[in-house]
């Protein structure tokens, strides 16, 4: 079987990271969460006083972009990958609400996208990689052999996200979560550079009514077809 590149794009909270990580584990590929890279740059901006109160100091961040190094530590025993910012593990910090609420404006900055896109392309240069994000099949790897676009209704995604947040002991309402999801969908799909779009040759996976096991069967069948072509 030839080694390929697998690009998985989709809306926030569509479950794409979970399925991408599990797919990579099952087929012995590297997994890269490109959203984590945008989150790490956002954390750098917050820690250096370049982002606060919903606003990002674009010029300051661009000026200091050379000082931002994002890398990954090898997956640990449970298959979780850890994101490193300048060599330090920031996997927990990048999932905080402070980062989540500022990452969309950071991801709109052209220079940030250029730097991270280059890094993502380097990570995929030997193939044998599953990468998930918003623009992987359109901008990062337009020639990826297998492209998947994960689609699920905002209501279903809000329901899943709410369960996740309640699990973490966070007190939020369904309406708040749904409003946040709709806002992020809007920003991600209307930004000027590399907006979230289904690539013309991507296979759509609508997982509203699918169990994780059914999704994995779907992905593995497609992978077997594509990697044997
Ligand atoms: O998948 P996520 O929620 O961790 O992504 C965080 C943010 O990064 C999200 O607002 C969209 C942005 N992003 C992007 O613009 N391009 C990518 N390839 C991945 C994420």
Boltz pocket constraint, residues with backbone or C-beta under 6 A from the ligand:
constraints:
  - pocket:
      binder: B
      contacts: [[A, 12], [A, 13], [A, 34], [A, 35], [A, 36], [A, 38], [A, 39], [A, 100], [A, 103], [A, 104], [A, 107], [A, 132], [A, 133], [A, 134], [A, 135], [A, 136], [A, 184], [A, 188], [A, 194]]
      max_distance: 6.0
